[in-house]
Amino acid sequence: MEYFAGKAQAFGVLLGSLTLPEKPIRPKSLFRGFRPPQSFRYLTTTELRLIGKHFGLVEEPE
């Protein structure tokens, strides 16, 4: 809460429990030419689905 001290208005995101994959995910094995971002970037829908498969969150089409 120190970060917000003295601010007239502030916004934050409260995160809940974490879901961890059974095995670590190596970004270079999922994304060709992966380079860690220097700041942040949004995931594409395709990237999000690919990661979701490793967490068992996305079902494969039959």
N, C-alpha and C positions, 0 to 999 in steps of 0.2 A: 504494500500500500504506500510505501515511501515514494514510489515513482509518481503517484497521483497527488502527493501532498502539495497543497497550495494552488492546485488547479481549480478554476471555476467550473470547468466541464472536462470530462475525460471518458474514454471508452476502452473497454478491455474485452477479452474473450476468456471465458471460464471453460476449461477443458475437463471432461469427465474421465472415466477409466480408459486405460489404453488396451489395445488389442495387439499383441506381438505375434509375428509369424513364428512358426516352429523352427525354421532355419533363417539365418540372416539373409536379406535380399541384397545381392550385389548389383547396383545400378548398371554397371558396365555389361552385365549379362542380359539385362532387359532392354537397354536402349543403345542402339548403335551410335558410336561417337559421343557417349556420355561424358560431359564435363560438369563438375559441380558449379552451380551458379554462384556468382560473387555476391549476390544480394538475395533476391527471391524471384521466383517466377511461378506463374500459374501452370498447373498440369493440364494437358489436353484431355478430352474425354477418353481417347484411346489409351493414353498413359495411365489415367486413373483406373480404367478397367483392367489393364495389365497388372497393375499393382494389386488391385482388389482380388484378382485370381489367386495370388499368393497368400492372401489372408482368408480365402474361402468365402469372400463376400460377393463374388460375381459368379453366377451359374453359367456353365457352358451351354450354348444352344444345342438342342438335340437334332 
